[in-house]
Amino acid sequence: MSKYTVNSYLVDDGIQVKTEAGKHTIICDEGLSDGGKDSGPDPVEYLAAAVDSCISISVGEINKTRHLNIKKFHIENHVMFKKTGPSTAIVSEMNLKVSLDIDES
C-alpha cells in the first residue's frame, strides 16, 4: 500500500491556499471578483483538472501496454456548479468530451 501526505495552508487572509504535494507547491486562489488575487486556479478548476488528469494518465498507460497507437488525446471538461457563498460552490455535473486520434498504420 502506498501513502501520500499532502499539506495545505491558508495564506493571504484565508482566501488563498498553498498546498505542498511531494516536492511540488500548488497555489489555489479565488478570482478577483470573489475576493481573491487570481494567482491560481480555484478549487473547482483543480477538481476538474484532477479528474481530467486521472483519465488522461490512465489512457496513456493503456495506450502503452496495449499498443493502441493513440497520437492525440484531449479532454474538454465542462463543470456545472452553483455558488453557495463567496468562496464556496457545489459541483452538480461534469460533462467530458473526449477526443483522440489513433494511427491505424
DSSP file (Angstrom, degrees, kcal/mol; ACC not computed):
  #  RESIDUE AA STRUCTURE BP1 BP2  ACC     N-H-->O    O-->H-N    N-H-->O    O-->H-N    TCO  KAPPA ALPHA  PHI   PSI    X-CA   Y-CA   Z-CA
    1    1 A M              0   0    0      0, 0.0     2,-0.2     0, 0.0     0, 0.0   0.000 360.0 360.0 360.0 139.1    0.0    0.0    0.0
    2    2 A S        -     0   0    0      2,-0.0     2,-0.4     0, 0.0     0, 0.0  -0.639 360.0-157.7-103.4 163.3    1.3    3.5   -0.8
    3    3 A K        -     0   0    0     -2,-0.2     2,-0.4     2,-0.0     0, 0.0  -0.998   6.1-164.2-144.2 137.2    0.7    6.7    1.0
    4    4 A Y        -     0   0    0     -2,-0.4     2,-0.5     2,-0.0    17,-0.0  -0.928   7.3-156.2-113.3 144.4    0.8   10.4    0.1
    5    5 A T        -     0   0    0     -2,-0.4    17,-0.7     2,-0.0     2,-0.5  -0.985  15.1-177.9-117.9 119.2    1.0   13.2    2.6
    6    6 A V  E     -A   21   0A   0     -2,-0.5     2,-0.5    15,-0.1    15,-0.2  -0.972   8.0-160.3-119.1 127.8   -0.3   16.5    1.2
    7    7 A N  E     -A   20   0A   0     13,-2.2    13,-3.3    -2,-0.5     2,-0.4  -0.921   5.7-170.6-113.1 131.9   -0.2   19.6    3.4
    8    8 A S  E     -A   19   0A   0     -2,-0.5     2,-0.4    11,-0.3    11,-0.2  -0.964   1.4-169.9-123.8 139.8   -2.4   22.7    2.7
    9    9 A Y  E     -A   18   0A   0      9,-2.7     9,-2.7    -2,-0.4     2,-0.4  -0.988  22.6-127.2-130.7 134.2   -2.1   26.0    4.4
   10   10 A L  E     +A   17   0A   0     -2,-0.4     2,-0.3     7,-0.2     7,-0.2  -0.661  40.1 167.6 -74.9 132.2   -4.4   29.1    4.3
   11   11 A V  E  >> +A   16   0A   0      5,-3.0     5,-1.3    -2,-0.4     4,-0.7  -0.836  45.4  43.1-134.5 173.4   -2.5   32.2    3.3
   12   12 A D  T >45S-     0   0    0     -2,-0.3     3,-1.1     1,-0.2     4,-0.4   0.931 134.0 -45.5  53.9  55.4   -3.3   35.7    2.3
   13   13 A D  T 345S-     0   0    0      1,-0.2    -1,-0.2    -3,-0.1    -2,-0.0   0.778 107.8 -59.0  60.4  30.9   -6.1   36.3    4.9
   14   14 A G  T 345S+     0   0    0     -3,-0.4    -1,-0.2     2,-0.2    -2,-0.2   0.584 121.1  91.2  83.6  10.1   -7.7   32.9    4.3
   15   15 A I  T <<5S+     0   0    0     -3,-1.1     2,-0.3    -4,-0.7    -3,-0.2   0.794  77.5  59.3-101.0 -40.1   -8.6   33.2    0.6
   16   16 A Q  E   < -A   11   0A   0     -5,-1.3    -5,-3.0    -4,-0.4     2,-0.4  -0.657  68.0-154.8 -93.9 145.6   -5.5   31.6   -0.9
   17   17 A V  E     -AB  10  28A   0     11,-3.0    11,-2.7    -2,-0.3     2,-0.6  -0.981   3.2-159.3-122.9 130.0   -4.3   28.1   -0.2
   18   18 A K  E     -AB   9  27A   0     -9,-2.7    -9,-2.7    -2,-0.4     2,-0.4  -0.943  16.1-169.9-105.6 122.8   -0.7   26.9   -0.6
   19   19 A T  E     -AB   8  26A   0      7,-3.1     7,-3.1    -2,-0.6     2,-0.6  -0.942  12.0-156.4-117.5 134.4   -0.6   23.1   -0.9
   20   20 A E  E     +AB   7  25A   0    -13,-3.3   -13,-2.2    -2,-0.4     2,-0.5  -0.947  14.9 174.6-110.4 119.3    2.6   21.0   -0.8
   21   21 A A  E >   -AB   6  24A   0      3,-2.5     3,-2.0    -2,-0.6     2,-0.2  -0.935  65.7 -51.8-125.8 104.9    2.4   17.7   -2.5
   22   22 A G  T 3  S-     0   0    0    -17,-0.7   -18,-0.0    -2,-0.5     0, 0.0  -0.499 122.1 -21.4  63.2-129.3    5.7   15.9   -2.6
   23   23 A K  T 3  S+     0   0    0     -2,-0.2     2,-0.3    -3,-0.1    -1,-0.3   0.304 121.8  95.7 -92.8   9.6    8.2   18.3   -3.9
   24   24 A H  E <   -B   21   0A   0     -3,-2.0    -3,-2.5     2,-0.0     2,-0.5  -0.774  58.4-153.9-105.8 144.9    5.6   20.4   -5.6
   25   25 A T  E     -B   20   0A   0     -2,-0.3     2,-0.4    -5,-0.2    -5,-0.2  -0.975  12.0-167.8-116.3 130.0    3.8   23.6   -4.4
   26   26 A I  E     -B   19   0A   0     -7,-3.1    -7,-3.1    -2,-0.5     2,-0.5  -0.953   8.1-152.4-119.2 133.1    0.4   24.4   -5.7
   27   27 A I  E     -B   18   0A   0     -2,-0.4     2,-0.4    -9,-0.2    -9,-0.2  -0.924  10.3-172.0-106.6 128.7   -1.4   27.7   -5.3
   28   28 A C  E     +B   17   0A   0    -11,-2.7   -11,-3.0    -2,-0.5     2,-0.3  -0.974  17.0 161.0-118.0 132.5   -5.2   27.7   -5.2
   29   29 A D        -     0   0    0     12,-1.8     2,-0.2    -2,-0.4   -13,-0.1  -0.952  36.4-113.0-147.9 161.9   -7.0   31.0   -5.2
   30   30 A E        -     0   0    0     -2,-0.3     8,-2.3     1,-0.1     9,-0.3  -0.614  43.3 -98.2 -91.3 159.2  -10.3   32.7   -5.9
   31   31 A G    > > -     0   0    0     -2,-0.2     5,-2.4     6,-0.2     3,-1.2  -0.213  37.7-100.4 -70.5 167.8  -10.8   35.1   -8.8
   32   32 A L  G > 5S+     0   0    0      1,-0.3     3,-1.6     3,-0.2    -1,-0.1   0.872 122.3  57.2 -58.0 -39.7  -10.7   38.8   -8.3
   33   33 A S  G 3 5S+     0   0    0      1,-0.3    -1,-0.3     2,-0.1     4,-0.0   0.689 106.9  50.3 -68.8 -16.6  -14.5   39.1   -8.3
   34   34 A D  G < 5S-     0   0    0     -3,-1.2    -1,-0.3    53,-0.0    -2,-0.2   0.221 127.7 -93.9-104.8  13.3  -14.7   36.6   -5.4
   35   35 A G  T < 5S+     0   0    0     -3,-1.6    -3,-0.2     1,-0.3    -2,-0.1   0.459  90.1 112.7  93.7   0.6  -12.1   38.4   -3.2
   36   36 A G  S   <S-     0   0    0     -5,-2.4    -1,-0.3   -21,-0.1    -5,-0.1  -0.217  73.6-119.3 -93.0-172.0   -9.0   36.5   -4.3
   37   37 A K        -     0   0    0     -7,-0.2    -6,-0.2    -3,-0.1    -5,-0.2   0.342  39.9-125.0-109.2   3.0   -6.0   37.6   -6.2
   38   38 A D        +     0   0    0     -8,-2.3    -7,-0.1     1,-0.1    -6,-0.1   0.864  62.3 143.3  55.7  40.0   -6.5   35.1   -9.1
   39   39 A S        +     0   0    0     -9,-0.3   -12,-0.1     1,-0.1    -1,-0.1   0.337  69.0   0.8 -92.6   7.5   -3.0   33.7   -8.5
   40   40 A G  S    S-     0   0    0    -10,-0.1   -11,-0.3   -14,-0.1   -12,-0.2  -0.957  96.2 -62.1-175.0 169.7   -4.0   30.2   -9.3
   41   41 A P        -     0   0    0      0, 0.0   -12,-1.8     0, 0.0    -2,-0.1  -0.219  54.7-114.2 -59.5 154.8   -7.0   28.1  -10.3
   42   42 A D     >  -     0   0    0    -14,-0.2     4,-2.2     1,-0.1     3,-0.3  -0.415  35.9 -95.0 -84.1 170.5   -9.9   27.9   -7.9
   43   43 A P  H  > S+     0   0    0      0, 0.0     4,-2.2     0, 0.0     5,-0.1   0.840 124.6  52.4 -57.3 -36.6  -10.9   24.7   -6.1
   44   44 A V  H  > S+     0   0    0      2,-0.2     4,-2.3     1,-0.2     5,-0.2   0.897 109.1  50.3 -68.1 -38.6  -13.5   23.7   -8.7
   45   45 A E  H  > S+     0   0    0     -3,-0.3     4,-2.5     2,-0.2    -1,-0.2   0.899 110.5  49.8 -64.4 -39.7  -10.9   24.2  -11.6
   46   46 A Y  H  X S+     0   0    0     -4,-2.2     4,-2.5     2,-0.2    -2,-0.2   0.886 108.6  53.1 -65.5 -37.2   -8.4   22.0   -9.7
   47   47 A L  H  X S+     0   0    0     -4,-2.2     4,-2.2     2,-0.2    -2,-0.2   0.943 111.1  45.8 -61.2 -47.4  -11.1   19.3   -9.2
   48   48 A A  H  X S+     0   0    0     -4,-2.3     4,-2.7     1,-0.2    -2,-0.2   0.903 112.6  51.2 -61.7 -41.2  -11.8   19.3  -13.0
   49   49 A A  H  X S+     0   0    0     -4,-2.5     4,-2.6     1,-0.2    -1,-0.2   0.886 108.8  51.3 -64.1 -38.4   -8.1   19.2  -13.7
   50   50 A A  H  X S+     0   0    0     -4,-2.5     4,-2.4     2,-0.2    -2,-0.2   0.917 111.3  46.9 -65.0 -43.1   -7.6   16.2  -11.3
   51   51 A V  H  X S+     0   0    0     -4,-2.2     4,-2.2     2,-0.2     5,-0.2   0.946 114.5  47.1 -62.4 -48.5  -10.4   14.3  -13.0
   52   52 A D  H  X S+     0   0    0     -4,-2.7     4,-2.7     1,-0.2    -2,-0.2   0.905 112.6  50.1 -59.4 -42.4   -9.0   15.1  -16.5
   53   53 A S  H  X S+     0   0    0     -4,-2.6     4,-2.8     2,-0.2     5,-0.3   0.906 108.8  50.8 -65.7 -42.6   -5.5   14.1  -15.3
   54   54 A C  H  X S+     0   0    0     -4,-2.4     4,-1.9     2,-0.2    -1,-0.2   0.928 114.5  43.8 -60.8 -45.1   -6.6   10.8  -13.9
   55   55 A I  H  X S+     0   0    0     -4,-2.2     4,-2.5     2,-0.2    -2,-0.2   0.936 114.8  49.3 -65.3 -45.8   -8.4    9.8  -17.1
   56   56 A S  H  X S+     0   0    0     -4,-2.7     4,-2.5     1,-0.2    -2,-0.2   0.912 111.6  47.6 -62.2 -44.8   -5.6   11.1  -19.3
   57   57 A I  H  X S+     0   0    0     -4,-2.8     4,-2.3     2,-0.2    -1,-0.2   0.890 111.5  51.8 -65.2 -38.4   -2.9    9.2  -17.4
   58   58 A S  H  X S+     0   0    0     -4,-1.9     4,-2.5    -5,-0.3    -2,-0.2   0.925 110.6  47.8 -62.5 -44.1   -5.0    6.0  -17.4
   59   59 A V  H  X S+     0   0    0     -4,-2.5     4,-2.9     1,-0.2    -2,-0.2   0.904 110.1  53.6 -62.9 -40.6   -5.4    6.3  -21.2
   60   60 A G  H  X S+     0   0    0     -4,-2.5     4,-2.0     2,-0.2    -2,-0.2   0.908 110.3  46.3 -59.7 -43.2   -1.7    6.9  -21.6
   61   61 A E  H  X S+     0   0    0     -4,-2.3     4,-2.6     2,-0.2     5,-0.2   0.908 113.3  48.4 -66.8 -42.4   -0.9    3.7  -19.6
   62   62 A I  H  X S+     0   0    0     -4,-2.5     4,-2.6     1,-0.2     5,-0.2   0.906 109.7  54.0 -63.2 -40.9   -3.5    1.7  -21.6
   63   63 A N  H  X>S+     0   0    0     -4,-2.9     5,-1.1    -5,-0.2     4,-0.8   0.909 112.1  44.7 -58.7 -43.2   -2.0    3.1  -24.8
   64   64 A K  H  <5S+     0   0    0     -4,-2.0    -2,-0.2     2,-0.2     3,-0.2   0.936 118.2  40.7 -67.7 -47.5    1.5    1.9  -23.8
   65   65 A T  H  <5S+     0   0    0     -4,-2.6    -2,-0.2     1,-0.2    -1,-0.2   0.818 124.3  36.4 -76.5 -29.7    0.6   -1.5  -22.6
   66   66 A R  H  <5S-     0   0    0     -4,-2.6    -1,-0.2    -5,-0.2    -2,-0.2   0.425  99.8-130.7-102.4  -0.3   -1.9   -2.3  -25.4
   67   67 A H  T  <5 +     0   0    0     -4,-0.8    -3,-0.2    -5,-0.2    -4,-0.1   0.933  46.0 160.2  51.7  55.2    0.0   -0.6  -28.2
   68   68 A L      < -     0   0    0     -5,-1.1    -1,-0.1    -6,-0.2    35,-0.1   0.577  45.1-132.3 -84.3 -10.0   -3.1    1.3  -29.4
   69   69 A N        +     0   0    0     -6,-0.5    34,-2.9     1,-0.2     2,-0.5   0.869  34.3 179.0  60.4  40.0   -1.1    4.0  -31.2
   70   70 A I  E     +C  102   0B   0     32,-0.2    32,-0.3     1,-0.2    -1,-0.2  -0.630   7.3 177.8 -72.0 123.4   -3.0    6.9  -29.8
   71   71 A K  E     +     0   0B   0     30,-3.2     2,-0.4    -2,-0.5    -1,-0.2   0.813  65.0  22.4 -98.7 -37.9   -1.4   10.0  -31.3
   72   72 A K  E     +C  101   0B   0     29,-1.1    29,-2.1     2,-0.0     2,-0.4  -0.996  62.3 179.0-133.2 137.6   -3.5   12.8  -29.8
   73   73 A F  E     +C  100   0B   0     -2,-0.4     2,-0.3    27,-0.2    27,-0.2  -0.997   6.9 171.2-139.3 133.9   -5.7   12.7  -26.8
   74   74 A H  E     -C   99   0B   0     25,-2.6    25,-2.6    -2,-0.4     2,-0.4  -0.999  15.9-163.6-146.2 138.2   -7.8   15.6  -25.4
   75   75 A I  E     -C   98   0B   0     -2,-0.3     2,-0.6    23,-0.2    23,-0.2  -0.990   2.7-166.2-120.4 130.9  -10.5   16.1  -22.7
   76   76 A E  E     -C   97   0B   0     21,-2.5    21,-2.7    -2,-0.4     2,-0.6  -0.978  14.1-163.7-112.6 118.0  -12.7   19.1  -22.6
   77   77 A N  E     -C   96   0B   0     -2,-0.6     2,-0.6    19,-0.2    19,-0.2  -0.903   9.4-167.1-112.4 117.2  -14.4   19.2  -19.2
   78   78 A H  E     -C   95   0B   0     17,-2.9    17,-2.8    -2,-0.6     2,-0.5  -0.911  13.1-160.5-103.5 116.3  -17.5   21.4  -18.7
   79   79 A V  E     -C   94   0B   0     -2,-0.6     2,-0.5    15,-0.2    15,-0.2  -0.850   5.3-156.6-104.2 125.6  -18.2   21.7  -15.0
   80   80 A M  E     +C   93   0B   0     13,-3.1    12,-2.5    -2,-0.5    13,-1.6  -0.882  27.7 157.7 -99.1 127.1  -21.7   22.8  -13.8
   81   81 A F  E     -C   91   0B   0     -2,-0.5     2,-0.5    10,-0.3    10,-0.2  -0.972  34.4-136.4-147.3 161.2  -21.7   24.3  -10.3
   82   82 A K  E     -C   90   0B   0      8,-2.2     8,-2.3    -2,-0.3     2,-0.3  -0.982  23.5-127.1-122.1 126.4  -23.7   26.6   -8.1
   83   83 A K  E     +C   89   0B   0     -2,-0.5     6,-0.3     6,-0.2    -2,-0.0  -0.554  26.6 178.2 -68.4 129.8  -22.1   29.2   -5.9
   84   84 A T  E     -     0   0B   0      4,-2.2     5,-0.2    -2,-0.3    -1,-0.1   0.392  65.4 -14.2-113.4  -0.8  -23.3   28.8   -2.4
   85   85 A G  E >  S-C   88   0B   0      3,-1.2     3,-0.7     1,-0.0    -1,-0.2  -0.958  92.6 -63.7-178.0-175.6  -21.3   31.6   -0.8
   86   86 A P  T 3  S+     0   0    0      0, 0.0    -1,-0.0     0, 0.0    -3,-0.0   0.840 133.0  10.3 -59.3 -34.8  -18.4   34.0   -1.5
   87   87 A S  T 3  S+     0   0    0    -57,-0.1     2,-0.3   -52,-0.1   -53,-0.0   0.005 114.4  88.0-134.0  28.6  -15.8   31.1   -1.8
   88   88 A T  E <   +C   85   0B   0     -3,-0.7    -4,-2.2     2,-0.0    -3,-1.2  -0.958  43.2 169.0-132.4 150.2  -18.0   28.0   -1.8
   89   89 A A  E     -C   83   0B   0     -2,-0.3     2,-0.5    -6,-0.3    -6,-0.2  -0.988  27.2-135.0-153.3 155.9  -19.7   26.0   -4.6
   90   90 A I  E     -C   82   0B   0     -8,-2.3    -8,-2.2    -2,-0.3     2,-0.5  -0.981  20.9-141.2-115.3 122.1  -21.4   22.7   -5.1
   91   91 A V  E     +C   81   0B   0     -2,-0.5   -10,-0.3   -10,-0.2     3,-0.1  -0.722  25.1 172.1 -82.1 123.7  -20.4   20.8   -8.3
   92   92 A S  E     +     0   0B   0    -12,-2.5     2,-0.3    -2,-0.5   -11,-0.2   0.667  59.5   5.0-104.7 -21.8  -23.6   19.2   -9.8
   93   93 A E  E     -C   80   0B   0    -13,-1.6   -13,-3.1     2,-0.0     2,-0.4  -0.985  46.7-158.4-164.2 145.5  -22.3   17.9  -13.0
   94   94 A M  E     -C   79   0B   0     -2,-0.3     2,-0.6   -15,-0.2   -15,-0.2  -0.993  11.5-165.3-128.3 125.3  -19.2   17.3  -15.2
   95   95 A N  E     -C   78   0B   0    -17,-2.8   -17,-2.9    -2,-0.4     2,-0.5  -0.948  11.0-164.4-111.2 115.5  -19.6   16.8  -18.9
   96   96 A L  E     -C   77   0B   0     -2,-0.6     2,-0.6   -19,-0.2   -19,-0.2  -0.866  10.7-164.0-106.8 129.2  -16.5   15.5  -20.5
   97   97 A K  E     -C   76   0B   0    -21,-2.7   -21,-2.5    -2,-0.5     2,-0.5  -0.957  15.0-166.8-107.8 118.2  -15.9   15.5  -24.3
   98   98 A V  E     +C   75   0B   0     -2,-0.6     2,-0.4   -23,-0.2   -23,-0.2  -0.897   9.2 176.1-110.2 131.3  -13.0   13.1  -25.1
   99   99 A S  E     +C   74   0B   0    -25,-2.6   -25,-2.6    -2,-0.5     2,-0.3  -0.986   2.6 168.1-133.2 147.2  -11.3   13.1  -28.5
  100  100 A L  E     -C   73   0B   0     -2,-0.4     2,-0.4   -27,-0.2   -27,-0.2  -0.994  25.5-140.1-154.0 154.0   -8.4   11.1  -29.8
  101  101 A D  E     -C   72   0B   0    -29,-2.1   -30,-3.2    -2,-0.3   -29,-1.1  -0.969  17.5-160.6-115.8 132.7   -6.6   10.2  -32.9
  102  102 A I  E     -C   70   0B   0     -2,-0.4     2,-0.9   -32,-0.3   -32,-0.2  -0.951  17.0-135.3-115.6 130.7   -5.3    6.7  -33.5
  103  103 A D        -     0   0    0    -34,-2.9    -2,-0.0    -2,-0.5   -33,-0.0  -0.760  22.0-175.3 -82.6 109.1   -2.6    5.9  -36.0
  104  104 A E              0   0    0     -2,-0.9    -1,-0.1     1,-0.2   -35,-0.0   0.259 360.0 360.0 -92.6  12.3   -4.0    2.8  -37.7
  105  105 A S              0   0    0    -36,-0.1    -1,-0.2     0, 0.0   -36,-0.0   0.494 360.0 360.0 -80.2 360.0   -1.0    2.1  -39.9
